[in-house]
Amino acid sequence: MGRWLLLALAVTFAPAGTQTSAAEPGPPLRILTFNLLHDGPLSGFFDNGTHLEARLDMTIQAMKNLDPDVIALQEASQTRVHGNVPEKIARALGMHVVYAPATDRIFGFRALDRFIVWAMGFQEGLAVLSRYPILGSEIYDLRRCRHRLEPRILLRADLSTPWGPMSIYSVHTARGDECQLRQVMDIARTHPTAGVSILMGDFNSLETSQVLVAMGREAGFQDVYRAINPHDPGYTVWQRIKVEQPTASRRVDFILLSAGSESSATVRSSRVILDRPGRLPDGSALWPSDHYGVLAEIERTPTGPTEPNP
């Protein structure tokens, strides 16, 4: 929190005539994406053996240490046993949150889907957590091009930040579904915004996917991890959660950045995080998830004119 105290003091005591517009560059924006690994659709009745509470404690402590400004979550669950997981994380970190379940869209009949969710006592979906106010949000239903009974969504949250407005997207697409990826790209690039847009999540596709390549070439979204780590594999999945050794062998979790028409953005750093095991009380290994997370720091510089304070 110290960097934000310094920014507030600088703005408060800035001399007359200096620029203190909300669009001014401040400390780097720290953004994080992470697939939590929910406890399974039957976890509304009993513990499914994935030690969700222990993994959640690890995740919260790691996120406190990382001090992110914005978080995108996937497989964010709410059950009778564990409660609302994204809200628990948000409370622990002192952040705003918007949660969008996907499981209440299985058949597309609202009453039937609500009954199924109630009967299971389980739902899961996406969340965006933010240090800054969340001004609004929207949920987009994604086409089911391959899996008809597997609802997938895209969540957008619009934030008010020291750099101006930002659109943050959290997504979890079906494995290898280029059709869904194309829809995600079309939504993200056509949503009107002059500020930064950040698309984060579990894309279940490799960076060589035709659509992920097109997101850079056609839609102007930069893969921030690859910008900083051109040769590192950056594997994020599939980690077996009860073994000692790392088992991830694919990179499917991405942070994609579009600077917007009124600013430029520079990637300062990016790295894989939550990539070490913790310990259960008996000393055995437990990883936070079957995914690792991705963290990035982004600096933003306005390109348009700013008005000095009188």
N, C-alpha and C positions, 0 to 999 in steps of 0.2 A: 504493500500500500504506500510505501514511502515515495515512490516515483510520482504517484498521483497527488500526494500532499505537496511536493515541490512544484508540480504544475499549477496547482490551485493558488499557491502563494505567489508564483510568478505572475499569474494573471491578475491577482488582487492588487499587487503593489507595482504593476507596470506603470511607467511614467506616461503622462498624457502625450498623445500623438503616436504612440506605438501601436502596432497591429496586434490585436488580441481577438481576432475573428475566430468563431468556432471552427472555421476551416483551416486554421493554422496547424502546421505539423506539431504534434506533441511527442510524448514518449512512443516508442514502437508499439504497435498493436500486436498483442500476443493471442494467437488463435489456435484452437486445438480441436481435433476430431477423434472420436473414439467409439468403437462398437463394443457395447457393454457385455454381450453374451447373456441373454435372459435365462431364466431357470426352466424354460420349457412350458408348453401349453397346459400341462397337468399340474403346474406348480401352484395353482389356485387351491389345490386340495392337500398337497404334501410337498415336502422338500425333495427336489429332484436330484440331489446329489452333486450339484455344481458349486455348493458353498457360496451362494450369491451374497449373503451378508458379509462374509469374510472378504470376498473379492471387492465388494462395495467399499468396505473400510479401507482397503489398500488403495482403491481408486481415488477416494476422497482425499486421503493423506497425500498422495502423489500430486493431485491437482492443486492442493493448497501450496505445496512446495513450488510448483510450476507457475502459479499465480497468473492464469490466463485471463484475458478480458472477455473472450467469446468462446463458447464451446458448442460443438455440434455432436449430438449423441445419436446412435443407432441402437436398435434392439433395446430401447428404453421401455421398461415394463411396469405394469401396475397389477398387483395380485392381492388376493385376500391375505396371503401369508406375509408378503414383503411390503405391502403398501405401494405408494407411488415413488418409484426409484428416482426419476429425474427431479421431482420436487425435493426429495431427501438430499440429493447432491446440491441443488440450488440453495437450500437452507444452510447447509454446512459451509458453502462458499460465499454466502451473502449475495447471491446473484438473482436477477430476474429470470423467469423461465416461461417458455411456451411449449406445451406438449401436444403432440398430434398422434393418437393411436391409429394404426392401420387395420387392426383386426376387426373393427366394427364395420368393415366394408366387404366382407367375404362374398356375400351373395348380391349385394346391392339393394336388398329389401331392408329398410331401416329397422322395422320392428323385429324381424327375424334375426338380423345381425346383433341387435342389442340383447335379445334373449340368449343367443349363443355366448356372447361375452359375459353376461350375468351368470349363466349356468356354469361356465368354466371358471369364473372368478379370475380371469386372466385377459390382459390385453397388452400389446406391445406396439411400438412405433418409433417416432422420431422426436427429438427435442432440440431446442436452441436455448442456451443459457447465456446471459449477458450481464456484464458489470453495468451497462448503460440501459436507460429506459427502452423498453420494447414498445414501439408506437403502434404496431399492428402486425398481423400475420395472415397468411393464406395457405391453405392445403390444396394441393393439386393431385387428383387421381391419375395414376399412370396406367397406360394401356397394358393389358395382360396378353402380351404377344406370344408367350410360351406357356405360362402357367395360369390357367383360367381361375383357379380357386386360391391364388396367392396374391392378395391385395398389396400393392406397393404405392407409396405416395412420395411426394416432394413437399417439404415444409419450407416456407419463406418467412423470415422474421425481419421487419424493418426497424432499424435501431437509430436512436439519436446519440451521436458520439461527439467527442471533441474535434473530430475531423469533418463533421457534417453527417448527413444521412448515409447509412449503409444498408445493403440488403444481404442477409445471411441465409444461405440455403443448407438444409440438412437432407441427405438422401440415402436410401438403401435400395439399390436396384437388384433385380433378379440376376442370377448368375448367367453371364454371357448373353444377356438380352440387349442386343444393339438397338432394337426398336424402342425400348424404354429409355436407353441412353440418349437416343436422338431426340425424344420428347423432352427430356430434362434439359438438353442443350438449347432447344428451341425456346423453352419457357424462360430460362435464365438470360438468354441474350436478347429477348424481345421485351422483357419487363422494363418499363421506362425508369431510368435512374441516371442522375448526373454524378452520383457518388460511387464508392467502391461496392462491387458485388463479389461475394466470396461463396463458392460452391464447395461443400465439404461432405465427405461421407464414405460409405462402403459401396463402391461401384461394382463389386463382384466381377470386374474385368481388368485385364492387364493394360498397362500404358500403351501397348501396341494396338489396342482396339481401334478400329477405323474411326469410331465416333469420338473416342478420347483424343485421338490425333486431330480430328476436325474441330474439337473444342478449342484447340490452340490456333489452328490455321484459319478457321472460318469465324469463330466466335470470340477470339481474343482472350481466352482464359489461359493463364500461365500456371503450369504445374510447379508450385513453389518448392517442393522438395527437390525435384529434378533440377531446378534452376541453381540450387546451392550445391547439390550432390550429383554432378553429371555422370559419375561412374559407379556410385555406391548402389547396390541392389535395393536397399531400403525395404526389405521384406516386412510385411505386416500380418500375414496369415499363412497357414493355419497352425496355431500353437496348441499343442496338447496341454491342458491346464494342470495335470497332476504328475508331470514328469520333471526331472531336474534340468534337462538340456533344452535349448531352444530348438523348435521344430518348424518355425515359419519359413516358407519357401516361395511366397508369391507377394507381390505388391498390388493390393486392390483398394487401399484406403488413400484418398487424395484430398489435398487442399488446392483448389483452383481459384485463381485471382483474376478479376477484371477491374482495372483502375477506374473506369468511368470517364466521362467526357470533360470533367472539370478538375481533374487531379492526375498526378502520376504517382505510382506506387512502386517501391523498391523492396525486394525481399532481402531482409537483413540476415536471417538464419532460418534453418529448418532441420528438424531431426526427428527420428523415431523415438517414441517415449512409451512408458508403461511396458517395457520390454525386458523386465527382470521378474523372477518369481519371488513371492513372499513365502511365509511359513505358517502352517497350521499349528495348533498347540502341541501336536505330537511331533513336530519338527519336519513333517513331510512338506514337499514343495507344492505351492499353489500359485498359478499365474493369474493376474487380474482378469484376463479374458482370453479367448482363442484368437483375438486380434491384438496387435499393438496399436498405439495411437500415433498421431502425427502432430507435431507442434511447429509453429512458424512465427517469426517476428517480421512485421511489415511496417515500413516507414512510408508515410503518405505526404506528398507535397502538393499544395494547391497550384493549379496552372492559371486559374482565372484571377481577376483583380480582387483585392481585399480592401475594405474601407478602414482607415485608421480611426481610432477612438478620438473624439473631439477633446 
